[in-house]
Amino acid sequence: MSRYTGPAYKKSRRLGFSTLENGKELARKPYAPGQHGMSRKKKSSEYGLQLQEKQKLRFMYGLTEKQFAKTFKNASKMTGIAGENFFKLLESRLDNVVYRMGLSNTRRGARQIVNHGHIIVNGTSVDIPSFSVKPGSIITIKEKSLNHPAIKQALENTLARPAYIEFDNKKMTGTYIRMPERNELHADINESLIVEYYNR
């Protein structure tokens, strides 16, 4: 399955969940799209709930089905709770770290910034959005990209960053201090349902 590139608002409304994490998609129309959106019943079967939870997380991070399943497989091999490990691996993707640093207003935009070669990790240019950032890694913007209009605008709009991300506005460098704790991640995601989905 290819990556979803359609309207984020429509997908969020269908899932009843803000995939952009700002709630704007559901503020005006908190119901599914289409002429029957207000009366459409949500799936209530156990499988339906598991599938919906998987889709919420997958669309939030913007992964293809293959990428998502591969990340879950890697998380299952780690020690600890599989669901939490899965969440942490998704959060450690370079495109997500760039988004959390405030270099883009959306993960989709952050993926584009990485793809276009604007980012350096520990002194090496990296243009792979799925690159796994290790704790302690230093992320910088290439010198020629310091005045990139989209990056500058995103930084101006950034009001706060998570505790596991540090950013120096003067040096324009960020540090992925550590992996996040579960209570620092999205509270409306029930990762145990996703584990059940893949273990069924």
TITORRO-933985 format. One record per residue (C-alpha): z, y, x; residue in three letters; residue number from 1. Coordinates in nm, 2 decimals, padded with zeros to 4 digits. Layout:
<atoms>
atom Z:Z&Y:Y&X:X&aa:ALA&i:NUM
...
</atoms>
This chain:
<atoms>
atom Z:00.00&Y:00.00&X:00.00&aa:MET&i:1
atom Z:-00.10&Y:00.34&X:00.14&aa:SER&i:2
atom Z:00.13&Y:00.64&X:00.17&aa:ARG&i:3
atom Z:00.17&Y:00.84&X:-00.15&aa:TYR&i:4
atom Z:00.01&Y:01.18&X:-00.11&aa:THR&i:5
atom Z:00.01&Y:01.30&X:-00.47&aa:GLY&i:6
atom Z:00.24&Y:01.56&X:-00.63&aa:PRO&i:7
atom Z:00.60&Y:01.52&X:-00.53&aa:ALA&i:8
atom Z:00.73&Y:01.68&X:-00.85&aa:TYR&i:9
atom Z:00.55&Y:01.43&X:-01.07&aa:LYS&i:10
atom Z:00.69&Y:01.13&X:-00.87&aa:LYS&i:11
atom Z:01.04&Y:01.28&X:-00.88&aa:SER&i:12
atom Z:01.02&Y:01.32&X:-01.25&aa:ARG&i:13
atom Z:00.90&Y:00.97&X:-01.30&aa:ARG&i:14
atom Z:01.19&Y:00.83&X:-01.10&aa:LEU&i:15
atom Z:01.45&Y:01.08&X:-01.24&aa:GLY&i:16
atom Z:01.55&Y:01.16&X:-00.89&aa:PHE&i:17
atom Z:01.48&Y:01.46&X:-00.66&aa:SER&i:18
atom Z:01.28&Y:01.31&X:-00.37&aa:THR&i:19
atom Z:01.28&Y:01.65&X:-00.20&aa:LEU&i:20
atom Z:01.66&Y:01.66&X:-00.22&aa:GLU&i:21
atom Z:01.67&Y:02.01&X:-00.36&aa:ASN&i:22
atom Z:01.66&Y:01.94&X:-00.74&aa:GLY&i:23
atom Z:01.38&Y:02.18&X:-00.81&aa:LYS&i:24
atom Z:01.15&Y:01.91&X:-00.94&aa:GLU&i:25
atom Z:01.39&Y:01.83&X:-01.22&aa:LEU&i:26
atom Z:01.53&Y:02.17&X:-01.29&aa:ALA&i:27
atom Z:01.27&Y:02.28&X:-01.55&aa:ARG&i:28
atom Z:01.15&Y:01.94&X:-01.68&aa:LYS&i:29
atom Z:01.42&Y:01.67&X:-01.63&aa:PRO&i:30
atom Z:01.20&Y:01.40&X:-01.80&aa:TYR&i:31
atom Z:00.91&Y:01.17&X:-01.70&aa:ALA&i:32
atom Z:00.56&Y:01.32&X:-01.69&aa:PRO&i:33
atom Z:00.30&Y:01.25&X:-01.96&aa:GLY&i:34
atom Z:00.29&Y:01.31&X:-02.33&aa:GLN&i:35
atom Z:00.56&Y:01.04&X:-02.39&aa:HIS&i:36
atom Z:00.78&Y:01.15&X:-02.10&aa:GLY&i:37
atom Z:01.07&Y:01.27&X:-02.32&aa:MET&i:38
atom Z:01.08&Y:00.95&X:-02.52&aa:SER&i:39
atom Z:00.99&Y:00.69&X:-02.25&aa:ARG&i:40
atom Z:01.27&Y:00.44&X:-02.20&aa:LYS&i:41
atom Z:01.37&Y:00.35&X:-01.85&aa:LYS&i:42
atom Z:01.37&Y:00.00&X:-01.72&aa:LYS&i:43
atom Z:01.70&Y:-00.17&X:-01.77&aa:SER&i:44
atom Z:01.64&Y:-00.52&X:-01.62&aa:SER&i:45
atom Z:01.82&Y:-00.61&X:-01.30&aa:GLU&i:46
atom Z:01.48&Y:-00.63&X:-01.11&aa:TYR&i:47
atom Z:01.38&Y:-00.29&X:-01.26&aa:GLY&i:48
atom Z:01.69&Y:-00.12&X:-01.13&aa:LEU&i:49
atom Z:01.64&Y:-00.27&X:-00.79&aa:GLN&i:50
atom Z:01.28&Y:-00.17&X:-00.78&aa:LEU&i:51
atom Z:01.35&Y:00.19&X:-00.89&aa:GLN&i:52
atom Z:01.62&Y:00.23&X:-00.63&aa:GLU&i:53
atom Z:01.38&Y:00.11&X:-00.36&aa:LYS&i:54
atom Z:01.12&Y:00.35&X:-00.47&aa:GLN&i:55
atom Z:01.36&Y:00.64&X:-00.48&aa:LYS&i:56
atom Z:01.45&Y:00.59&X:-00.11&aa:LEU&i:57
atom Z:01.09&Y:00.51&X:-00.01&aa:ARG&i:58
atom Z:00.94&Y:00.82&X:-00.16&aa:PHE&i:59
atom Z:01.23&Y:01.03&X:-00.04&aa:MET&i:60
atom Z:01.14&Y:00.94&X:00.32&aa:TYR&i:61
atom Z:00.77&Y:00.92&X:00.26&aa:GLY&i:62
atom Z:00.70&Y:00.57&X:00.40&aa:LEU&i:63
atom Z:00.44&Y:00.32&X:00.31&aa:THR&i:64
atom Z:00.56&Y:-00.01&X:00.16&aa:GLU&i:65
atom Z:00.48&Y:-00.19&X:00.49&aa:LYS&i:66
atom Z:00.68&Y:00.06&X:00.70&aa:GLN&i:67
atom Z:00.97&Y:00.05&X:00.46&aa:PHE&i:68
atom Z:00.99&Y:-00.33&X:00.46&aa:ALA&i:69
atom Z:00.96&Y:-00.34&X:00.84&aa:LYS&i:70
atom Z:01.25&Y:-00.09&X:00.87&aa:THR&i:71
atom Z:01.46&Y:-00.30&X:00.64&aa:PHE&i:72
atom Z:01.39&Y:-00.61&X:00.84&aa:LYS&i:73
atom Z:01.51&Y:-00.43&X:01.16&aa:ASN&i:74
atom Z:01.82&Y:-00.31&X:00.98&aa:ALA&i:75
atom Z:01.90&Y:-00.67&X:00.87&aa:SER&i:76
atom Z:01.91&Y:-00.78&X:01.24&aa:LYS&i:77
atom Z:02.17&Y:-00.52&X:01.33&aa:MET&i:78
atom Z:02.54&Y:-00.58&X:01.32&aa:THR&i:79
atom Z:02.73&Y:-00.42&X:01.03&aa:GLY&i:80
atom Z:02.63&Y:-00.35&X:00.67&aa:ILE&i:81
atom Z:02.25&Y:-00.40&X:00.62&aa:ALA&i:82
atom Z:02.22&Y:-00.12&X:00.35&aa:GLY&i:83
atom Z:02.39&Y:00.14&X:00.56&aa:GLU&i:84
atom Z:02.20&Y:00.04&X:00.88&aa:ASN&i:85
atom Z:01.88&Y:00.07&X:00.68&aa:PHE&i:86
atom Z:01.98&Y:00.42&X:00.57&aa:PHE&i:87
atom Z:02.07&Y:00.52&X:00.93&aa:LYS&i:88
atom Z:01.74&Y:00.39&X:01.07&aa:LEU&i:89
atom Z:01.54&Y:00.59&X:00.82&aa:LEU&i:90
atom Z:01.75&Y:00.90&X:00.91&aa:GLU&i:91
atom Z:01.67&Y:00.84&X:01.28&aa:SER&i:92
atom Z:01.29&Y:00.87&X:01.24&aa:ARG&i:93
atom Z:01.15&Y:01.16&X:01.43&aa:LEU&i:94
atom Z:00.99&Y:01.32&X:01.13&aa:ASP&i:95
atom Z:01.32&Y:01.31&X:00.95&aa:ASN&i:96
atom Z:01.51&Y:01.45&X:01.25&aa:VAL&i:97
atom Z:01.26&Y:01.74&X:01.27&aa:VAL&i:98
atom Z:01.31&Y:01.80&X:00.90&aa:TYR&i:99
atom Z:01.69&Y:01.79&X:00.94&aa:ARG&i:100
atom Z:01.67&Y:02.04&X:01.23&aa:MET&i:101
atom Z:01.50&Y:02.28&X:00.99&aa:GLY&i:102
atom Z:01.16&Y:02.29&X:01.16&aa:LEU&i:103
atom Z:01.00&Y:02.21&X:00.83&aa:SER&i:104
atom Z:01.09&Y:02.26&X:00.46&aa:ASN&i:105
atom Z:00.98&Y:01.91&X:00.37&aa:THR&i:106
atom Z:00.95&Y:01.57&X:00.54&aa:ARG&i:107
atom Z:00.58&Y:01.57&X:00.46&aa:ARG&i:108
atom Z:00.55&Y:01.90&X:00.66&aa:GLY&i:109
atom Z:00.77&Y:01.76&X:00.94&aa:ALA&i:110
atom Z:00.54&Y:01.45&X:00.97&aa:ARG&i:111
atom Z:00.24&Y:01.69&X:01.01&aa:GLN&i:112
atom Z:00.42&Y:01.89&X:01.28&aa:ILE&i:113
atom Z:00.49&Y:01.57&X:01.48&aa:VAL&i:114
atom Z:00.14&Y:01.43&X:01.42&aa:ASN&i:115
atom Z:-00.01&Y:01.75&X:01.56&aa:HIS&i:116
atom Z:00.18&Y:01.72&X:01.88&aa:GLY&i:117
atom Z:00.42&Y:02.01&X:01.85&aa:HIS&i:118
atom Z:00.73&Y:01.81&X:01.94&aa:ILE&i:119
atom Z:00.89&Y:01.69&X:02.27&aa:ILE&i:120
atom Z:01.16&Y:01.43&X:02.29&aa:VAL&i:121
atom Z:01.37&Y:01.41&X:02.61&aa:ASN&i:122
atom Z:01.09&Y:01.58&X:02.80&aa:GLY&i:123
atom Z:00.81&Y:01.36&X:02.67&aa:THR&i:124
atom Z:00.55&Y:01.47&X:02.41&aa:SER&i:125
atom Z:00.58&Y:01.24&X:02.10&aa:VAL&i:126
atom Z:00.33&Y:01.25&X:01.81&aa:ASP&i:127
atom Z:00.45&Y:00.94&X:01.62&aa:ILE&i:128
atom Z:00.65&Y:01.03&X:01.31&aa:PRO&i:129
atom Z:00.81&Y:00.68&X:01.30&aa:SER&i:130
atom Z:00.95&Y:00.72&X:01.65&aa:PHE&i:131
atom Z:01.31&Y:00.61&X:01.65&aa:SER&i:132
atom Z:01.53&Y:00.89&X:01.79&aa:VAL&i:133
atom Z:01.84&Y:00.77&X:01.98&aa:LYS&i:134
atom Z:02.17&Y:00.94&X:01.96&aa:PRO&i:135
atom Z:02.20&Y:01.21&X:02.23&aa:GLY&i:136
atom Z:01.82&Y:01.27&X:02.23&aa:SER&i:137
atom Z:01.71&Y:01.63&X:02.28&aa:ILE&i:138
atom Z:01.42&Y:01.75&X:02.06&aa:ILE&i:139
atom Z:01.23&Y:02.06&X:02.16&aa:THR&i:140
atom Z:00.92&Y:02.25&X:02.04&aa:ILE&i:141
atom Z:00.63&Y:02.28&X:02.28&aa:LYS&i:142
atom Z:00.61&Y:02.62&X:02.44&aa:GLU&i:143
atom Z:00.26&Y:02.69&X:02.29&aa:LYS&i:144
atom Z:00.41&Y:02.61&X:01.94&aa:SER&i:145
atom Z:00.71&Y:02.83&X:01.95&aa:LEU&i:146
atom Z:00.54&Y:03.09&X:01.74&aa:ASN&i:147
atom Z:00.39&Y:02.84&X:01.49&aa:HIS&i:148
atom Z:00.41&Y:03.03&X:01.16&aa:PRO&i:149
atom Z:00.52&Y:02.73&X:00.95&aa:ALA&i:150
atom Z:00.80&Y:02.64&X:01.19&aa:ILE&i:151
atom Z:00.92&Y:03.00&X:01.21&aa:LYS&i:152
atom Z:00.92&Y:03.03&X:00.83&aa:GLN&i:153
atom Z:01.11&Y:02.70&X:00.79&aa:ALA&i:154
atom Z:01.38&Y:02.81&X:01.04&aa:LEU&i:155
atom Z:01.42&Y:03.14&X:00.86&aa:GLU&i:156
atom Z:01.48&Y:02.95&X:00.53&aa:ASN&i:157
atom Z:01.73&Y:02.70&X:00.69&aa:THR&i:158
atom Z:02.08&Y:02.77&X:00.58&aa:LEU&i:159
atom Z:02.26&Y:02.46&X:00.70&aa:ALA&i:160
atom Z:02.22&Y:02.14&X:00.90&aa:ARG&i:161
atom Z:02.40&Y:01.80&X:00.88&aa:PRO&i:162
atom Z:02.69&Y:01.75&X:01.12&aa:ALA&i:163
atom Z:02.50&Y:01.49&X:01.33&aa:TYR&i:164
atom Z:02.23&Y:01.75&X:01.41&aa:ILE&i:165
atom Z:02.27&Y:02.04&X:01.65&aa:GLU&i:166
atom Z:02.02&Y:02.32&X:01.69&aa:PHE&i:167
atom Z:02.02&Y:02.61&X:01.94&aa:ASP&i:168
atom Z:01.82&Y:02.90&X:01.78&aa:ASN&i:169
atom Z:01.79&Y:03.08&X:02.11&aa:LYS&i:170
atom Z:01.65&Y:02.79&X:02.31&aa:LYS&i:171
atom Z:01.48&Y:02.64&X:02.00&aa:MET&i:172
atom Z:01.61&Y:02.29&X:02.09&aa:THR&i:173
atom Z:01.79&Y:02.04&X:01.88&aa:GLY&i:174
atom Z:02.01&Y:01.74&X:01.96&aa:THR&i:175
atom Z:02.05&Y:01.42&X:01.75&aa:TYR&i:176
atom Z:02.42&Y:01.39&X:01.83&aa:ILE&i:177
atom Z:02.49&Y:01.06&X:01.66&aa:ARG&i:178
atom Z:02.39&Y:00.84&X:01.37&aa:MET&i:179
atom Z:02.51&Y:00.97&X:01.04&aa:PRO&i:180
atom Z:02.81&Y:00.82&X:00.85&aa:GLU&i:181
atom Z:02.74&Y:00.68&X:00.50&aa:ARG&i:182
atom Z:02.93&Y:00.97&X:00.33&aa:ASN&i:183
atom Z:02.69&Y:01.21&X:00.50&aa:GLU&i:184
atom Z:02.39&Y:01.06&X:00.33&aa:LEU&i:185
atom Z:02.25&Y:01.08&X:-00.02&aa:HIS&i:186
atom Z:02.53&Y:00.98&X:-00.26&aa:ALA&i:187
atom Z:02.28&Y:00.90&X:-00.55&aa:ASP&i:188
atom Z:02.12&Y:00.61&X:-00.36&aa:ILE&i:189
atom Z:02.27&Y:00.27&X:-00.42&aa:ASN&i:190
atom Z:02.15&Y:00.09&X:-00.11&aa:GLU&i:191
atom Z:02.31&Y:-00.24&X:-00.22&aa:SER&i:192
atom Z:02.04&Y:-00.27&X:-00.49&aa:LEU&i:193
atom Z:01.77&Y:-00.23&X:-00.23&aa:ILE&i:194
atom Z:01.93&Y:-00.51&X:-00.02&aa:VAL&i:195
atom Z:01.93&Y:-00.73&X:-00.34&aa:GLU&i:196
atom Z:01.57&Y:-00.64&X:-00.40&aa:TYR&i:197
atom Z:01.46&Y:-00.77&X:-00.05&aa:TYR&i:198
atom Z:01.69&Y:-01.07&X:-00.06&aa:ASN&i:199
atom Z:01.59&Y:-01.19&X:-00.40&aa:ARG&i:200
</atoms>
